[in-house]
Amino acid sequence: MENDKKKAPKFSLTWVYIIIAVVLGYLMINSEGSGTMLGGTSRIVTYGEFKTYVEKGYARNIVASKDKGSLQMFVEAEHIRDVFKQTTVEKGKLPFVETQYPSDDRLDAFLDEQRTAGNFNGEITYRKDSNLFGNFLWSFGPLFFLVAIWFIIMRRMSGGTGGGGPMGIFNVGKSRAQLVEKDHVGKVTFADVAGQAGAKQEVQEIVEFLKNPKKYTDLGGKIPKGALLVGPPGTGKTLLAKAVAGEADVPFFSMSGSDFVEMFVGVGASRVRDLFRQAKEKSPCIIFIDEIDAVGRARSRGAAMGGNDERESTLNQLLTEMDGFGTNSGVIILAATNRADVLDKALLRAGRFDRQIHVDLPDLNERKEIFQVHLRPLKIDKSLDIDFLSRQTPGFSGADIANVCNEAALIAARNNKPTVGKEDFLAAVDRIIGGLEKKTKVMTAEEKRTIALHEAGHATISWFLQYANPLVKVTIVPRGRALGAAWYLPEERQITTREQMLDEMCATLGGRAAEELFTGHISSGAMNDLERVTKQAYGMIAYMGMGENLQNLCYYNTEEYSFQRPYSEATAQLIDQDVKQMIAQQYERAKELLTTHSEGHARLADLLFEREVIFAEDVEQIFGPRPWTSRTEEILNANPQPTPTSSNPEP
């Protein structure tokens, strides 16, 4: 029975248009044909020829149309050959000639004369043709045309369905939220959300509110109105909200913040009202608004640039529904954004979004849990170490880890492997972070030598600095836009000291310093390094108060539409001086280290030129054990994400 319903043809307005066109064409043909007497073939003649035929006695009878001013003279059978030069068999039994006559009076006078002369003994009939269809089209056709054009335009603007559909013009103010009922088969639970232990602990309380609200209200407490999930993209904010609804086993309304905003005035506010009306009917339930910054951006910002009144009216309605005179008991609002700094303050106050839940990037243990979830559908090698995968992906979000697993499976399938192994995951990480390897890129020996010296400079400096990121791999194989890259294991720190930042800055400048010392010239390959170092130096001085002349001062401005710097021109000059001094000191420091270890740097560059890829073990054979080896085993056993210190000749 269900298959028959699926095979049944769907209703389409196209068939309606075709039927209307056929009916109109039929009526038009009939209306035009109704003005012609049934008979044989016709011939158009002049009024003079018509008078000649009547005078000769050829006329049998005459039918005149007053509306058209024309007449039809039917010819006697014996005179058909004289008029049409053809026989009766060829022209039919009732052929006629057609012509225009001047007026009824003159026609009557002429026919009376011919009757008196005995030339015409037939009858003349006057009729009044009435083309109802033509008159109707002339009267109402333009109106129907405009209505049809308006209907088509509004139908396209309202989602492409008919006016009565869920996206039709008459429902443009209705909520577009997708409703997931509590008995939904594929619901998400906390078991499907790996990591984020802190965030799950906070939202667990919301689940308890929905499951057993009486436990809290008996003590005089109020159920929170809403919770805001804040965090970088890909950390699982939407998945966490779905898990809350699945655990609480309540209806779940899901929509994006951009769904409220429409070109029609008042539509956004109407959709907000309709959303909360539906939610009250399904109470207790959860409303989830993804990317709420699309509608919740702070009001009255950028007035000189043209404000969006429709968006602000939608936000005002949302604020009213969340904490107005009306009661929304049992309706909890979850929202997600990665731009909490631009949200309106009224939206974040207590009584609306009572709590902000930070969904941060996963740490080492959480990444291991996420890998275990995404490795379930894969046919992995039994020797694969998940701890190794979690160590090599610092700073990866849940979405990034899912992408790594998928890319590794594609690489294994491309190489016709039965399972996905360690090498496939390493290649996937390199592919995602560094870009596609370009083995066919043509380079001269001199360019390749310069790149080898550049990357060897990074490796040498990072090996002898205490706080520099530990080196894992160096390559001069072009990947993406980079002609070379060094792979590091960034330490996951909660705070970073000035000494740590300066060591990282010195290691980043090692490539440019090596070019100047050992080739006698500098190239465009250090552009990416210089960009990172410059931004880091300005951040340390202007934001973190780590400058020589500007200590303990922060000029960071959180205002989104601020066109004035929060410091004077004299202060800007001091910032520039401190930046130049800091970068120059670290550059000289890098040159001193390279000069001290010039022999080992040369051997490392030769080895890199020959092999194109070297690892930490190769560097250790040249320089010996790293002086700072508190985490040597973990560093040497990991193969982490690359921090691009690339040779990029493109300006």
FINU-343918 format. One line per 3 residues: number of its first residue (from 1); their letters; for each residue x, y, z of C-alpha. Coordinates in steps of 0.5 Angstrom, whole numbers, always signed. Layout:
<gumars>
NUM = a = X/Y/Z; ...
</gumars>
This chain:
<gumars>
1 = men = +0/+0/+0; +6/+5/+2; +9/+3/-5
4 = dkk = +3/+5/-9; +3/+12/-5; +10/+13/-7
7 = kap = +9/+11/-14; +3/+16/-15; +4/+22/-19
10 = kfs = +5/+28/-15; +1/+34/-16; +4/+40/-20
13 = ltw = +1/+47/-22; +4/+46/-29; -2/+41/-31
16 = vyi = -6/+46/-29; -3/+51/-33; -3/+47/-39
19 = iia = -11/+45/-38; -12/+53/-38; -9/+54/-44
22 = vvl = -12/+49/-48; -19/+51/-45; -18/+58/-47
25 = gyl = -15/+56/-54; -21/+52/-55; -26/+58/-53
28 = min = -22/+63/-57; -23/+58/-64; -30/+57/-62
31 = seg = -31/+65/-61; -28/+67/-68; -32/+61/-71
34 = sgt = -38/+63/-69; -38/+69/-73; -38/+65/-80
37 = mlg = -44/+61/-83; -43/+54/-84; -42/+53/-91
40 = gts = -37/+52/-97; -31/+55/-98; -31/+63/-99
43 = riv = -27/+68/-103; -26/+75/-101; -28/+81/-107
46 = tyg = -29/+88/-107; -36/+91/-106; -36/+93/-113
49 = efk = -35/+86/-115; -41/+84/-111; -45/+89/-114
52 = tyv = -44/+86/-121; -45/+79/-118; -52/+81/-116
55 = ekg = -54/+85/-122; -52/+79/-126; -57/+75/-122
58 = yar = -51/+70/-118; -54/+72/-111; -58/+66/-108
61 = niv = -58/+70/-101; -54/+75/-97; -52/+75/-89
64 = ask = -50/+81/-87; -46/+82/-80; -47/+89/-77
67 = dkg = -42/+89/-72; -36/+87/-77; -39/+91/-83
70 = slq = -39/+85/-87; -43/+81/-91; -43/+74/-95
73 = mfv = -46/+73/-101; -48/+65/-103; -48/+64/-110
76 = eae = -53/+60/-114; -51/+53/-116; -51/+54/-124
79 = hir = -47/+60/-123; -41/+57/-119; -37/+56/-125
82 = dvf = -38/+64/-127; -36/+66/-120; -30/+61/-118
85 = kqt = -28/+58/-124; -29/+52/-121; -34/+46/-121
88 = tve = -39/+45/-116; -36/+38/-114; -29/+42/-113
91 = kgk = -32/+48/-109; -38/+45/-105; -45/+46/-105
94 = lpf = -46/+53/-101; -40/+57/-103; -40/+64/-102
97 = vet = -36/+71/-103; -35/+76/-97; -34/+83/-98
100 = qyp = -35/+90/-93; -41/+94/-95; -41/+102/-93
103 = sdd = -48/+102/-89; -54/+98/-88; -58/+104/-91
106 = rld = -54/+104/-98; -54/+96/-98; -62/+96/-97
109 = afl = -63/+101/-103; -58/+97/-107; -62/+90/-106
112 = deq = -69/+94/-107; -67/+96/-114; -64/+89/-116
115 = rta = -71/+86/-113; -75/+91/-117; -70/+89/-124
118 = gnf = -71/+82/-122; -64/+81/-121; -64/+78/-114
121 = nge = -70/+74/-111; -67/+72/-105; -67/+74/-98
124 = ity = -62/+78/-94; -61/+77/-86; -58/+82/-81
127 = rkd = -54/+79/-75; -51/+82/-69; -44/+78/-67
130 = snl = -42/+78/-60; -35/+76/-58; -36/+75/-51
133 = fgn = -29/+71/-50; -25/+77/-54; -29/+82/-50
136 = flw = -28/+79/-43; -20/+78/-45; -20/+86/-47
139 = sfg = -23/+88/-40; -20/+83/-35; -14/+80/-39
142 = plf = -9/+85/-36; -12/+85/-29; -11/+77/-29
145 = flv = -4/+78/-32; -2/+82/-27; -5/+78/-22
148 = aiw = -1/+72/-25; +6/+75/-25; +5/+77/-18
151 = fii = +3/+70/-16; +9/+67/-19; +14/+72/-16
154 = mrr = +11/+71/-9; +11/+64/-10; +18/+64/-12
157 = msg = +20/+68/-6; +16/+64/-1; +20/+58/-2
160 = gtg = +18/+55/-9; +11/+52/-6; +4/+54/-7
163 = ggg = +1/+59/-2; -2/+54/+2; +4/+50/+3
166 = pmg = +9/+50/+10; +13/+55/+6; +8/+59/+2
169 = ifn = +6/+66/+2; +0/+66/+7; +5/+62/+12
172 = vgk = +11/+67/+11; +10/+69/+18; +10/+62/+21
175 = sra = +16/+59/+24; +21/+55/+20; +23/+51/+26
178 = qlv = +24/+43/+25; +21/+39/+30; +23/+33/+33
181 = ekd = +18/+29/+37; +21/+26/+44; +19/+19/+41
184 = hvg = +24/+20/+35; +28/+13/+33; +35/+16/+32
187 = kvt = +35/+21/+38; +42/+23/+40; +44/+22/+47
190 = fad = +50/+24/+51; +53/+17/+50; +54/+20/+42
193 = vag = +58/+26/+45; +65/+24/+46; +69/+29/+51
196 = qag = +66/+35/+53; +66/+33/+60; +65/+40/+63
199 = akq = +60/+42/+58; +56/+35/+59; +56/+36/+67
202 = evq = +53/+43/+66; +47/+41/+61; +46/+35/+65
205 = eiv = +43/+40/+70; +38/+42/+65; +36/+35/+63
208 = efl = +34/+34/+71; +30/+40/+70; +26/+38/+65
211 = knp = +25/+31/+67; +23/+32/+75; +22/+40/+75
214 = kky = +18/+39/+81; +24/+37/+85; +27/+44/+84
217 = tdl = +20/+48/+84; +18/+45/+91; +24/+49/+94
220 = ggk = +22/+56/+91; +27/+55/+85; +26/+57/+78
223 = ipk = +27/+53/+72; +33/+57/+68; +30/+60/+62
226 = gal = +36/+59/+57; +43/+57/+56; +48/+59/+51
229 = lvg = +53/+54/+48; +60/+58/+46; +66/+55/+43
232 = ppg = +70/+55/+37; +67/+52/+30; +67/+44/+30
235 = tgk = +67/+43/+38; +60/+40/+38; +55/+45/+40
238 = tll = +49/+43/+36; +51/+36/+38; +51/+37/+45
241 = aka = +44/+41/+44; +41/+35/+41; +44/+30/+46
244 = vag = +40/+35/+52; +33/+34/+48; +35/+26/+47
247 = ead = +37/+25/+54; +31/+29/+57; +26/+25/+52
250 = vpf = +22/+32/+50; +20/+35/+44; +26/+39/+40
253 = fsm = +25/+45/+36; +31/+47/+32; +33/+53/+27
256 = sgs = +38/+57/+25; +38/+65/+27; +38/+67/+20
259 = dfv = +31/+63/+19; +28/+69/+23; +31/+74/+18
262 = emf = +27/+76/+12; +26/+82/+7; +19/+83/+9
265 = vgv = +18/+88/+15; +15/+84/+21; +16/+77/+19
268 = gas = +22/+76/+24; +18/+78/+30; +12/+74/+27
271 = rvr = +16/+67/+26; +19/+68/+34; +12/+69/+36
274 = dlf = +9/+63/+32; +16/+59/+35; +14/+60/+42
277 = rqa = +7/+59/+41; +8/+52/+38; +13/+51/+44
280 = kek = +8/+52/+49; +3/+47/+46; +9/+42/+46
283 = spc = +11/+44/+53; +16/+42/+56; +21/+42/+50
286 = iif = +27/+45/+48; +28/+51/+43; +35/+51/+40
289 = ide = +37/+57/+36; +44/+55/+32; +48/+61/+30
292 = ida = +44/+66/+34; +49/+72/+33; +45/+72/+26
295 = vgr = +39/+75/+30; +42/+77/+37; +48/+82/+35
298 = ars = +48/+88/+39; +43/+93/+37; +45/+101/+35
301 = rga = +51/+99/+33; +54/+102/+26; +48/+107/+26
304 = amg = +52/+111/+21; +53/+105/+16; +45/+103/+16
307 = gnd = +42/+99/+21; +38/+93/+20; +31/+95/+23
310 = ere = +28/+88/+21; +33/+85/+25; +33/+89/+31
313 = stl = +25/+88/+31; +26/+81/+31; +31/+81/+37
316 = nql = +26/+85/+41; +21/+80/+40; +26/+75/+42
319 = lte = +27/+78/+48; +20/+79/+50; +18/+72/+49
322 = mdg = +24/+70/+53; +23/+74/+59; +16/+78/+58
325 = fgt = +9/+79/+61; +8/+72/+58; +10/+65/+62
328 = nsg = +14/+60/+58; +14/+55/+63; +17/+48/+61
331 = vii = +20/+52/+55; +28/+52/+55; +32/+55/+50
334 = laa = +39/+53/+48; +43/+57/+43; +50/+56/+40
337 = tnr = +55/+61/+37; +62/+62/+36; +61/+70/+37
340 = adv = +59/+71/+44; +63/+78/+44; +58/+81/+39
343 = ldk = +51/+79/+42; +47/+84/+45; +48/+85/+53
346 = all = +40/+84/+54; +40/+78/+51; +46/+75/+56
349 = rag = +43/+78/+62; +40/+73/+68; +33/+71/+67
352 = rfd = +34/+70/+59; +40/+66/+58; +42/+64/+65
355 = rqi = +48/+61/+64; +54/+61/+59; +57/+54/+57
358 = hvd = +64/+54/+54; +65/+48/+49; +72/+49/+48
361 = lpd = +77/+45/+44; +78/+38/+46; +84/+36/+51
364 = lne = +89/+30/+50; +84/+25/+53; +78/+28/+50
367 = rke = +81/+27/+43; +82/+20/+45; +75/+19/+46
370 = ifq = +73/+23/+40; +77/+18/+36; +74/+12/+39
373 = vhl = +67/+15/+36; +69/+16/+29; +74/+10/+29
376 = rpl = +68/+5/+30; +65/+5/+22; +72/+4/+20
379 = kid = +76/-2/+18; +82/+0/+22; +89/-4/+23
382 = ksl = +89/-8/+30; +96/-5/+31; +93/+2/+31
385 = did = +95/+6/+37; +89/+11/+39; +94/+14/+44
388 = fls = +98/+16/+38; +93/+19/+34; +91/+23/+40
391 = rqt = +98/+26/+41; +99/+28/+34; +93/+32/+33
394 = pgf = +93/+38/+39; +88/+44/+37; +84/+39/+33
397 = sga = +76/+40/+34; +71/+34/+34; +70/+36/+26
400 = dia = +77/+36/+25; +78/+29/+28; +72/+27/+24
403 = nvc = +75/+29/+18; +82/+26/+19; +79/+19/+20
406 = nea = +75/+20/+13; +81/+22/+10; +85/+17/+12
409 = ali = +80/+12/+10; +80/+15/+3; +87/+15/+3
412 = aar = +87/+7/+5; +82/+6/-1; +86/+9/-6
415 = nnk = +92/+5/-4; +88/-1/-5; +89/-3/+3
418 = ptv = +84/-8/+7; +85/-4/+13; +86/+3/+15
421 = gke = +93/+4/+18; +98/+9/+22; +101/+11/+15
424 = dfl = +94/+13/+13; +93/+17/+19; +99/+21/+18
427 = aav = +98/+22/+11; +91/+25/+13; +94/+30/+18
430 = dri = +99/+32/+13; +94/+33/+8; +89/+37/+12
433 = igg = +94/+41/+15; +99/+42/+10; +95/+41/+4
436 = lek = +96/+37/-2; +103/+34/-4; +106/+37/-10
439 = ktk = +111/+32/-13; +111/+35/-20; +113/+42/-18
442 = vmt = +119/+44/-22; +125/+47/-18; +132/+49/-19
445 = aee = +138/+46/-15; +139/+53/-12; +132/+54/-10
448 = krt = +132/+47/-7; +138/+48/-3; +136/+55/-1
451 = ial = +129/+52/+2; +133/+46/+5; +138/+51/+9
454 = hea = +131/+55/+11; +128/+49/+14; +134/+47/+17
457 = gha = +135/+53/+20; +128/+52/+24; +130/+45/+26
460 = tis = +137/+48/+29; +134/+53/+33; +128/+50/+36
463 = wfl = +133/+44/+38; +137/+48/+42; +131/+53/+45
466 = qya = +128/+51/+52; +121/+53/+50; +121/+52/+43
469 = npl = +116/+47/+40; +119/+40/+40; +121/+38/+33
472 = vkv = +118/+32/+30; +119/+32/+22; +122/+37/+17
475 = tiv = +120/+37/+9; +122/+41/+3; +117/+37/-1
478 = prg = +112/+42/-4; +105/+42/+0; +99/+47/-2
481 = ral = +103/+54/-3; +109/+52/+2; +115/+50/-1
484 = gaa = +117/+47/+5; +115/+46/+12; +117/+44/+19
487 = wyl = +112/+39/+24; +112/+41/+31; +109/+38/+37
490 = pee = +106/+45/+40; +105/+44/+48; +98/+45/+50
493 = rqi = +99/+50/+55; +94/+54/+59; +98/+60/+60
496 = ttr = +104/+63/+56; +110/+66/+59; +114/+72/+56
499 = eqm = +120/+67/+55; +116/+62/+52; +114/+67/+46
502 = lde = +121/+70/+45; +123/+63/+44; +118/+61/+39
505 = mca = +119/+68/+36; +127/+66/+35; +125/+59/+32
508 = tlg = +121/+62/+27; +126/+67/+25; +131/+62/+24
511 = gra = +129/+60/+17; +131/+68/+15; +137/+68/+19
514 = aee = +140/+62/+16; +139/+64/+9; +142/+71/+10
517 = lft = +148/+67/+14; +149/+61/+9; +147/+64/+2
520 = ghi = +149/+71/+3; +142/+74/+1; +135/+73/+3
523 = ssg = +129/+71/-1; +121/+71/-1; +121/+65/+3
526 = amn = +120/+68/+10; +114/+72/+8; +110/+67/+12
529 = dle = +115/+67/+18; +115/+75/+18; +108/+75/+18
532 = rvt = +107/+71/+24; +113/+74/+28; +110/+81/+27
535 = kqa = +103/+79/+29; +106/+76/+35; +110/+82/+37
538 = ygm = +104/+87/+36; +100/+82/+41; +105/+82/+46
541 = iay = +106/+89/+47; +100/+92/+45; +95/+87/+48
544 = mgm = +99/+83/+54; +104/+89/+56; +110/+85/+55
547 = gen = +114/+91/+52; +120/+95/+54; +117/+102/+54
550 = lqn = +110/+100/+55; +109/+95/+61; +103/+93/+64
553 = lcy = +98/+96/+59; +93/+93/+54; +90/+97/+49
556 = ynt = +85/+91/+46; +79/+94/+44; +73/+90/+44
559 = eey = +68/+95/+41; +66/+92/+34; +65/+98/+30
562 = sfq = +70/+103/+33; +74/+107/+28; +79/+110/+33
565 = rpy = +85/+107/+36; +85/+107/+44; +92/+110/+44
568 = sea = +95/+117/+42; +100/+117/+36; +106/+118/+41
571 = taq = +104/+111/+44; +103/+108/+37; +110/+110/+35
574 = lid = +113/+107/+42; +109/+101/+40; +113/+101/+33
577 = qdv = +119/+102/+37; +118/+96/+42; +116/+91/+36
580 = kqm = +122/+93/+32; +127/+92/+38; +124/+85/+40
583 = iaq = +124/+82/+33; +131/+85/+32; +134/+82/+38
586 = qye = +131/+75/+37; +134/+75/+30; +141/+77/+32
589 = rak = +140/+71/+37; +138/+66/+32; +144/+68/+28
592 = ell = +148/+67/+34; +145/+60/+35; +146/+58/+28
595 = tth = +153/+61/+28; +155/+57/+34; +152/+50/+31
598 = seg = +154/+52/+23; +157/+45/+22; +151/+41/+25
601 = har = +146/+46/+21; +150/+44/+14; +150/+37/+15
604 = lad = +143/+37/+17; +141/+42/+11; +145/+37/+6
607 = llf = +141/+31/+9; +135/+34/+8; +137/+36/+1
610 = ere = +138/+29/-1; +132/+26/+3; +127/+31/+2
613 = vif = +124/+29/+9; +128/+28/+16; +125/+26/+23
616 = aed = +127/+28/+30; +132/+22/+30; +136/+24/+24
619 = veq = +137/+31/+28; +139/+28/+34; +144/+24/+31
622 = ifg = +147/+30/+28; +146/+35/+35; +146/+29/+40
625 = prp = +140/+29/+45; +136/+35/+46; +138/+39/+52
628 = wts = +131/+40/+54; +128/+33/+54; +123/+33/+60
631 = rte = +118/+30/+55; +123/+27/+50; +120/+20/+49
634 = eil = +113/+23/+48; +116/+28/+43; +119/+22/+39
637 = nan = +114/+18/+39; +109/+23/+37; +108/+26/+30
640 = pqp = +104/+32/+31; +100/+37/+27; +105/+42/+23
643 = tpt = +106/+49/+25; +107/+52/+18; +114/+55/+18
646 = ssn = +114/+55/+10; +118/+57/+5; +113/+61/+0
649 = pep = +116/+65/-5; +109/+68/-7; +108/+75/-4
</gumars>
